[in-house]
Amino acid sequence: MTSVPTPVPAAPVDSTRSSRAGAAKPLVVALIGLPGSGKSVVARAISDQLGLRRVDRDAIRHAMFPRCSYSFVEKRASFRALLLAVEMNCMLGESSVIDGCTFSRRADLVRVDRVVRPHGFQPVALHLDCPSEVARERISRDIAANVHLARDRTPDVVGEVLARMEPPPPGTLSIDATLPAVEVCRLAVASIAALAGIDLDLRR
């Protein structure tokens, strides 16, 4: 993305306001990217600054399976629960940002699309473009600091995800995830705000 970023609002929006009241378009944002690309940081920024509800598959999986073995079945079960949570948000008129998924397969984006469109919500794919070596380094730092909920998140998982990663669909927003985190968040917030019809200048 080469456009000049719009400044991030100085304070979060009022969380008591619905996303329909605060935005011209109700959205569901799906963050695409390798583990370590910064999806959780961006999801929190979008949630805090624009009032979208963050739906985190890692948190859902941890709640469903406290003694998680990180099996394929557990991952798919938690993804199904995530889709249900997103659909409930749509029924409540609340926009969402999806965290904790790589969306390495386009089929998962299609599933999101099928859930949200019947409720009048626009699905938005936002790709955090991050080289694998940068993602591995970040994960190593997170492990040393013990800051991530998912215990299967290791540098090796980056290669596993990369091997099955399909190209983002046409029209996907893309941000260079090697930029400083504050800049990545600023670009993400500005992009989603523009799509939702939120005037960031009025939110300062």
N, C-alpha and C positions, 0 to 999 in steps of 0.2 A: 504494500500500500504506500503510495507516494504522496498522498495529500497531506497538507499540514493538519496535525491533530487538533481537535477541539479540546480546550481545557476541561479537565475532569471537574465536576461540581465540588465545591468546597465542603459540602455536607451531604449526607445521604438524604434521599427523599423520605417523606413521612411514611413509615411502614404501615400506617392504618389506612392509607389510600389504596384503592384497588388499582391494578395495572390498567384496567379499562378506563378508569377516571383519569389516570396520569399519562396515558399514551393514546395516540390516534389509532394505532394498530396493536391488537393483542398478539404477542409473539411467544414462540418457544424456541430458544436458542440451543443448538447442539454444538458443543465444542469438540472439534476434531484435532487429534494430535497424539504424538507418541507419549508414553509415560515420561514425565520429566520436562515436558514442553511448557508447563506453566498453566495448565487448564484450571486448576483449583484456584490459583491466584486471580486469574481473569474472571472466573465464575463469581468469586466473592466480590470483586470490584463491580461487576454488572449488577449483582444483587444489592450491594450496599448503595451504589450511586443511582441506580435506575428503578429499584424497588421490585425487580423480578424475584420470584421465589427460586432459591437454589435447591435442586433435587440431586442428591449425591448418591450414586450407586454404591460407593465404598461404604458409606454410613449405613445404607439400607442392608447391604450384605452382612456387615458386622452385627447389625441388630437381628437379622434373620438367623445367622449362623455364628454365634459367639465363639465356637470352637471350629472355625472355618479351616477347611483343607484347600480352599481355592481351586476346587474342581470345576470342570466345565459346567456341570449341573448346577452348582451353587452360583456360578456367574450368570447363567441364563435365568435362573429363578429370580435373582436380584434384579436383573434387567427387566423382567416381566413386572416385578413390583414397582420398579421405577416408572415404567410406562403407565401403570395404574395411577401412581401419584401425580404424574404429569396430566393425565386425563382428568383427575379430580380437580386439579388446579384450574384446568380449562373450564370445567363445569361451574367453578366458583368465580370465573371471570378473572383469574389471576395468571399473568404471564410467568413463564419459567425459564431458568437456565439450567441445562443438564451438565452435571459434573461427574467425574469418576468413570467415564467411558472414553475409549479411544476412537470409537466409530471407525474402526479399521475396515469394516465391511459396509458397503453401501446399503446392503439389505437392512441393516439396523436403522439407518436414516429413513428408509422407506417405511419401517414400522412406526417410527415417530410421526412421520407425515400422515399415515393412515389414522393415527390416534387423534391428532390435533386438528386436522382440517375440518372434520365434521362439526367441530365446535366453533368454527370461524377464526381459528388461530393460524397465523402464518409461521411455518417452520423456517428457521434461519440456520444455515450451516456456517460456522466460523472456524477456519483452519488456523491453528498455530503452527507455523512452519519452522521446525526445529531440527537441525542436523543430529544424527544419532549420537555422535561423540559428545555433543553438548548435553543431550538428554541423559546419557550415562553418567556424566560428571555430576550433574545436578542430583540424580538419584543417589549417588555415592555420598554426597554431602547430606542429603536428607536422612539416609541410614545412620550416618555418624551422629546426627543430631536427634535421631529418633522422633521425627516430626510427622510421619505419614501413617495413616491408619492401616493401609493394606500391607501385610507382611510378605506378600509375594512380589512386591515391587522392588526388584533388584536391577542392577545394570544389565544383566543377561536378558531380562524380559523385553528390553528395548529391541534387541535383535529379533526376538520371537514375534513381536508385534509388527516390526518393519517387514518381515518376510510375508506377512499376510495383508499388509496395508494396501488397500486399493486407492487409486487417485480420487481426491475429492470430486464430487459431481460438479458439472458446469454451473457457474454462477455463485460458487462458494466464496465467501469473503476470506481473505488470507492476510495474516499479519506475520511479519518476521519476528519469531520468538527469541531470536538472539539479542534483540534490543533490550535495554534496561527494563526491568519489570514495570516500573512506573509508566514508561512510554508504551509498552505493550497494553497495559490496562487502559491508558488514555485513548489509544487508538480503538480498542475494543468498545469501550463505553461510547465514544463518539459515533462509531459505526452503527451500533445497536440503537442509540438514541435517534439517529437520522432515520433509520428504518421505522422506528416506532412513532416518529413525529414528535419527539420530546425536544423542546428548546432548552439546551443546556444553559444558555445565558440566563434564563429565567429561574434556573435552579440554584444559582450561586448564592 
